[in-house]
Amino acid sequence: MEERDPVAGGQWRRPLAAPLSPAGALAAMLLAKQGWQVDVFERLAPLVGEGGEVQASIGPRSYNILLSERAVAAMEAAGADLRGFDIPDLQHSLRHKLKGGPTEGSTSPLPGRLKLANRGTLAGALVQQCLAQHGDKVQFHFQQAAEMIDAGNSIAYFRPVGSAADGAAMASASAGSGGGCGCDSGGGDGGAAGAAAGGSAGVLQAPAGALTQQHTPASPDALVSYTFDLLVAADGAGSMVRKVLERHDAGLRVGVTRDVMEFRICVLGAADQFLSPGVGAVGTFQTWTNPKLQATFIGSSTKDGQLRCVFILPQGVHASLKTVADYESYLAEAIPSLPQDAIKRAAPQLLDSPISNGGTIVRCSKLNSRNVVLVGDAGHSVYPALGQGANAALEGAATLAAVGAQDVEAVAAEYSRRWLPNALAVAELTEEGFGKNARAFAPNLKLVQLICQMLLHKLLPFLINSTSMPYAEILRRSKREMAVFKAGLVAASAAIAAALLRHCVRPALAALGLA
């Protein structure tokens, strides 16, 4: 392992982040802002712009996400300026009627400053911002699949896939000395990414070609090793890094729970088709729900004005719909307020879309092991029901960067200490809220409490999204509310029983001469 070169504040030069999620990109940006040299690895191929510049890796996960105030604050802390990208403010929220016209329903108030973003667009915007501001400190490596991690010796092994395996240029321009990875990346002219270019609305964007100046190894059979000082694992709910740590760190215990719901994705059409006249199509959040069938359509629109939706059904139902006609028939029955033309647009897309699990909850006893940290879904995956997966991941990345200058292992341990209570809290909030079997509307006290909360706040996800209150504090308050609710229920039951005894039972007994 090479000698570790300290940078300002006593931090080390060579953290790795993998793969390219919004949280991974934000972590790279925040760490670079503090002076780290960062390498980011991503399995998917990049999206190449008209000028030949690589913008981001989007892949098949093209759904939209709702960004909370906390997530927006985390990006602002990194210095991200997202005005010139397709990330508008939330302007309108509508809960459609199951029956009736396509524009009928109830409008929810819009608390706080919430934003809508396509997941891939957001990752791309953060990459652009990262290279524009820190092109000399961050290097991105696309089409690199993590093969194994030697945590004891701080070595990560990657295998080039796809075009990268044939020697295509799938890495960014060399950042500083060797791109911060301390190894030969196999060609290219090196050098920093260069000056940032001005984008729309004055936004700084990465210069054309900033991500296309280096090669990755040409042999698909050749593993490439990178030494690291800090490994930031953002490799999803099925994290390979987490599984390695779990085998070798007795202090790391992991619990995984999978949802019983599944979803497919489609573009339903122009968002204003389902809105009252005069309401703009940009920045809308729309839902349709059939409690009897447990069927839910959730859609949102960004600047293209198209309503991108996920269609959530109980496990196995999507697989049972085998033709376009099957989907058309099911949609017409499940959500009769959908116009026929929207159903015909959605049905073939749904059939072609892969079936995705409705969510996985991952709970870890800690989020670190020596000089490795788990960020985002790798450490705290949650159900999508409350829309907190990406938000919690972004906030967690900001927490890691906010730890400050310490020994690397101390940084990792302090990040876990600070963020773990919130990671566990957001998991409990989603599971006890509208995740998993709660969507089946099973009668229980928690459901009654949630219905009361919805009557007060219209839509619980917006309540959580529109506050800067930590998840752990939200959970504590929720539990206090539940305790008060139960006490009130007991008192009300006792009062009703006393009234019945006084007004019904005693007169009846007296009439019988028994009282």
Protein Blocks (a to p, Z undefined) as FASTA:
>chain_A
ZZddddehhiafbdcdddddfklmmmmmmmmmnopacddddfbdcdddfkopafbdnbjm
lcccdddfklmmmmmmnopafklpccdcdfbdcdddfbdcfkbccddddehjdddddfkl
mmmmmmmmmmmmmmmmbccdehiacfbdcfknopacdddehjllnopacbdcdehjhhln
opaehiajejiebjcdddehhiacddehklmmbccdfbfklccddddfbdcdfebjklmk
lmmmmmmmmklccdddddfbdcddddfbjfklmccehiafehpacddddfknopacdddd
dfkopacddddddehklmmmmbfklmmmmmmmmmmmbcfklmmmmmmmmmmpccddfbdc
dddfbfcehjaccehjlloccdfklopmmmmmmmmmmmmmmnopcdfklmmmmmmmmmmm
mmmmmmmmmmmmmghjlmnopacfklmmmmmmmmmnopamlmmmmpcbdfklmmmmmmmm
mmmmmmmmmmmmmmmmmmmmmmmmmmmmmmnopZZ
